[in-house]
Amino acid sequence: MSIDFTLEGGVRVWRAHGIAHIEFHHPQSNSLPSRVLAKLAQAITDEGAHPESHVIVLRSAGDRVFCGGASFDELATIRTEEEGLHFFGGFAGVINALRKCPKLTIGRIQGKAVGGGVGLASAVDYCLATQHASIKLSELAVGIGPFVVGPAVARKIGLSAMSQLAIDAAEFRTAEWAMNHGLYAEVHPDIDSLDAGVQKHASWLSQQSATAQAELKKVFWEGCENWDSLLAERAAISGALVRSPESQAAIQRIHQSLSAKKG
């Protein structure tokens, strides 16, 4: 059985042979505004509860960029700490949805992942990528830091490697570096090979015991039970910092540059 439908906010879901695909899209390098984050979190929660979904594949549209991170269109409009908390809380919502989902999740990373995109890749249970899927935590370059995604990244690759990414905020690390540090389980030469790998793993998992996988996932995420409150606290830090003069100047500069390119 195959079901294909679109949720408002740039998120598409389809389901076939026990595999649920959740795909997000944004014309600006698959960046993540609040509406996309909210729909992503809802789709993950819904598919986690759906009896016909045995495994979930998280993916994005296009072939060049997996996720450009936070939406600069929205960052540029934040005027209060409350608005900042709401925006960064959206990333917390998606990470916690992936953490709580009783189904195993597979990440399909076809291109570059920046900021929140690295957080998504870190929060899935198994991640495959192409050789073009370099990574960067760029938050410090705009006056904040990877506070919300940091716990997910550190859990996957370790605090030392996460701190290197956070400090080297202007530099991309290669897909091979990401695989060597445990973020990616496999790195493929191209998208066709990536899709074959994703399909292979998803098909196999869809035929295995759902109860065993749910119990295994609990083991994977032991020690993270406080993340509802932890990530909310981290979102509050980013929400406060994003209103600083340094952060606003950097955001406005980048936003203007992106707007000029669109024009």
N, C-alpha and C positions, 0 to 999 in steps of 0.2 A: 504494500500500500504506500502511495506517495501523496503527500499533502504539501502544497506550496502556497504560502501566503505572505503578505507584507504587513508589518506593524508600522504604525506611524512613527516618524522619527528616524528614518534611515536604517531600519533593521528588518531583515528578511529571514524567515524561518521556513525550512522545508524538511520533511521527514520521509525516509524511505528505508525499508528493510531493517527497521530498528535503529537507524542512525538519524539523529536530529542534527541538522546543520543550522547554525545561527550566524548570519552574516550581517556585518554593519558596513555602512558606506557614508562618506561625506565627501563632497567635491574638493575640499581643501585637504588633500593628502590623508583622507580617512581620519581626520581629527575628530575629537570627541566633545561635542557640546552637551549640555545637561539633558536635552531631550533624548539624545542617542544613548547616553549612559543609563537613563531611567528605563528605556525600552530594552536595552541589553540585559539589565538586571532582572526585569520582569520575564523576558524570554527564557533566561537561564533557569529561573525559578519554576516557570510553567513547564518547561521540558523536563526538568528534574522530577516533576510530579506526574508527567504523562505516562500512562502505561505502555504506550507504543514506542517510547523513546528509551532505548537501552544504553546508548552512549551518545555523547554530545560533541560535535566538532565546532569549535569557535573559529571564525574566519572573517576576512574582510574582502571587499570587492576590489577589482583591479589587479594589476600585476607588478606594480613598482614599489608601493609603500603599504606595509601592513597597517601601521597606525602612526600618524604624526603627533600624537599626544593631545594635550589640551587644546581646545578651540580658542585661538587668539581673538576671533570675532567676539566670543563671549567674555574672555578675560579682559578685553579692553572696555567692557561695559560695567564691570563690577565697581560699585560705588561704596558698599558697606561691608563690614566684616560678616554680617549675616548672609549677604549675597555670596561672599567668598566661601563661607562654610557650606552653603547649599551646593555650590558648584563642585568643590573638592569632595564633598560628601557623596557625590555621584560616583566618583571612582571607588570610594569605600564600599558603596552599594554593590557594584559589580564584583569586586574582589570577594566580598562576603557572600554574594550569591554563588560564586564558583566554589568557595570553601564549603558552604552548606549543602550544595547540590549532592544528592545521594548517588548520582550517576558519575562515572568517570568522564573526564573532559579531555579532549585532544585539541591542541592549538595548531593551526595551519598558518605558518608565518612565511608569506611569499616574498616579502620585501622588508625594507627598513622599519624598525620599531623605535620610537622615540618616546621618552617620558612615560606617560600612562600606558603606551603600547607595550613597553617592557614589563610594566606591572601586569598587564593581561597575560602576556606570554609566561610570566612567572607564576600566575595563579591557576593556570590549567594544570592538569595532572600529568600530561605527557605532551611534549611539544616537538613538532617537526618543522624544519625551515629549509629555504634554499640558501645557496651560497651568497646571495645578495642581501640576506636578512641581517644586516649589521644593526647594532644597538647603541643607544645613547640615552643617558639620563641628563636631560638638558635643563632641569629646573633651576639650578644655581645660577645659570646664565640670565635668568629673568628675575632674580632677587628672591626666590623662594628655595625650595629643596624638595627632594623626593620623599616627603614625609608620609604620604598616604600609601604610595606603592612600595616604599622602602621595606616594610616587614615582609611583603610577598617576595621581593627580589632577594632579600637577605636569607629568607627561608630556603630559597631554591639554590642560590650560588654561594652563600656564606657572606658574613659581614664584611670580611676583607675585600672580596671582589666587588660587593655592592658599594663600599666606600670609595673604591677606585673609580667606579662609574659616576658616583655622585660628585666627586671632586673634579674629575676630568670632564666637566659638563659640556665642553665644546668639541669633544672628540668622540668619533664613532669607534666601537670595537667590532671586529669582524665576526661573522657567523661562526667561524672556527673557534674564536676565542670564547664565544657564548657556549658552544658545545663542550669545549674543554673544561669550562667551569660549571657545567651541569644544567644550563638553561635549556639548551636544545638536546634532545635525545638523538636526533639524526639531522644531518645537513645534506641536502640533495642538490644536484647540479642545475636543475631547472624545475619549472612549475609542473610539467608533466610527471616527472619523477616524484616530486613532492606529493602530488595528488594520488599517485599510485601507492605511495607509502602510507598516506593518511587513510586511504580506502582499505588497505590491507589490515592495519591495526584496528580501525573502527569495525570492520566486518567481523574480525575475530572476537573482539570484545562483545559485540552485539549477540554473540551466540553463547557467552559464558554466563555463569550464575550471577543474577542481579544481586542476590543477597550477599554472596561472597564479595562482589565488587564494592557494595555499600559498606561492608565491614572493613574491607581493605582501605577504603578511602578514609574512614574514621581514624585508622592507624596513621595514614599519611599526614593527617592534619592534627594529630595530638599536640597539645600545648598551645593551640591557637584559639582556644575557646573564648578568650577575652577580646577577640578582634572587633566585635561590635563596638565596644567602648574605646579600644585602642585606636582604631582607625578614625573614629569620630574625633578623638582628641588630636590626632595628627591633622585631620581636615581643618580643625580650628586653628592650628598653627599656620597652615598655608593660607587660610582665609584672612588671618590678620596680616601676614607678611605681604600678601598680594596688593594691599592698599598702601604700602610704603612708597615714598617718592622714588626710590631706586627701582623698585619693581615696576611701578607704573610707567616710568620713563622707558625702561627696556621693553615692556609689553607694547606701548604705543609705537615705539620705533619699529619693532618687528611687524606689528599689525599694519602700519603704514606701508612697509615694504611689501607685504603680502597683498595688500589692496592694490598697490601699483602694478604688481605682476598680473593680477586678475584683470585690471583695466587695460 
